[in-house]
């Protein structure tokens, strides 16, 4: 996303990779190489970015926390939530 911004502001030259990311974002589609965990097919790029941001914020909170997650963990926000759910069934 930063690469696309830099192209738009003239700080970087465009490449085929950046063009494909920009086209996907313009169409509200999550670029395939961004998807590292299972998401519904109808998930839009803004929804995915918001979800990903919340996951990163949780990891930062857990890394800085001294209570090792005792104050609460969003299990769906872990890196492989489907694996956790399967393991606990």
C-alpha positions as CSV (number, residue, x, y, z in Angstrom):
1,X,0.0,0.0,0.0
2,X,2.9,2.3,0.8
3,X,4.4,1.6,-2.6
4,X,1.1,2.6,-4.3
5,X,1.1,5.9,-2.3
6,X,4.7,6.6,-3.2
7,X,3.9,6.1,-6.9
8,X,0.9,8.5,-6.6
9,X,3.0,11.2,-5.0
10,X,5.8,10.8,-7.5
11,X,8.4,9.4,-5.1
12,X,8.7,6.0,-6.8
13,X,8.5,4.7,-10.4
14,X,5.7,2.3,-11.2
15,X,6.3,-1.4,-11.8
16,X,4.0,-4.2,-13.0
17,X,3.7,-5.4,-9.3
18,X,2.7,-2.0,-8.1
19,X,0.2,-1.6,-10.9
20,X,-1.4,-4.9,-10.1
21,X,-1.7,-4.0,-6.4
22,X,-3.2,-0.6,-7.4
23,X,-5.7,-2.2,-9.7
24,X,-6.8,-4.7,-7.0
25,X,-7.2,-1.9,-4.4
26,X,-9.1,0.3,-6.9
27,X,-11.5,-2.6,-7.5
28,X,-11.8,-3.2,-3.7
29,X,-10.2,-6.7,-4.1
30,X,-7.6,-8.0,-1.7
31,X,-4.4,-8.8,-3.6
32,X,-3.9,-12.6,-3.5
33,X,-0.3,-12.4,-2.2
34,X,-1.5,-10.4,0.8
35,X,-3.8,-13.3,2.0
36,X,-1.9,-15.4,4.6
37,X,-5.0,-16.6,6.5
38,X,-8.5,-17.8,5.3
39,X,-11.0,-15.0,4.7
40,X,-14.4,-15.1,3.1
41,X,-14.4,-14.6,-0.7
42,X,-16.6,-11.5,-0.5
43,X,-14.2,-9.6,1.8
44,X,-13.3,-6.2,0.4
45,X,-9.9,-4.6,0.6
46,X,-10.9,-2.0,3.1
47,X,-12.5,-4.7,5.3
48,X,-9.4,-6.8,5.1
49,X,-7.1,-3.9,5.9
50,X,-9.2,-3.1,9.0
51,X,-9.1,-6.7,10.1
52,X,-5.4,-7.0,9.5
53,X,-4.8,-3.8,11.5
54,X,-6.7,-5.1,14.4
55,X,-4.7,-8.4,14.3
56,X,-1.4,-6.5,14.3
57,X,-2.5,-4.2,17.1
58,X,-3.4,-7.3,19.2
59,X,0.0,-8.8,18.6
60,X,1.7,-5.5,19.6
61,X,-0.5,-5.4,22.8
62,X,0.4,-9.0,23.7
63,X,4.1,-8.3,23.1
64,X,4.1,-5.2,25.3
65,X,1.8,-6.8,28.0
66,X,3.2,-8.1,31.2
67,X,0.2,-10.3,32.0
68,X,0.7,-12.6,29.1
69,X,-2.8,-12.2,27.6
70,X,-4.7,-12.6,30.9
71,X,-6.4,-9.3,30.3
72,X,-8.0,-10.7,27.1
73,X,-7.2,-12.3,23.8
74,X,-9.1,-12.0,20.6
75,X,-8.8,-15.7,19.5
76,X,-10.1,-14.9,16.0
77,X,-7.3,-12.4,15.6
78,X,-4.5,-14.9,16.1
79,X,-2.5,-15.9,13.0
80,X,-4.3,-19.1,12.4
81,X,-7.8,-18.8,14.0
82,X,-9.2,-21.8,12.1
83,X,-6.5,-24.0,13.5
84,X,-7.3,-22.9,17.1
85,X,-11.0,-23.6,16.5
86,X,-10.4,-27.1,15.1
87,X,-8.0,-27.9,17.9
88,X,-10.5,-27.0,20.6
89,X,-13.5,-28.9,19.1
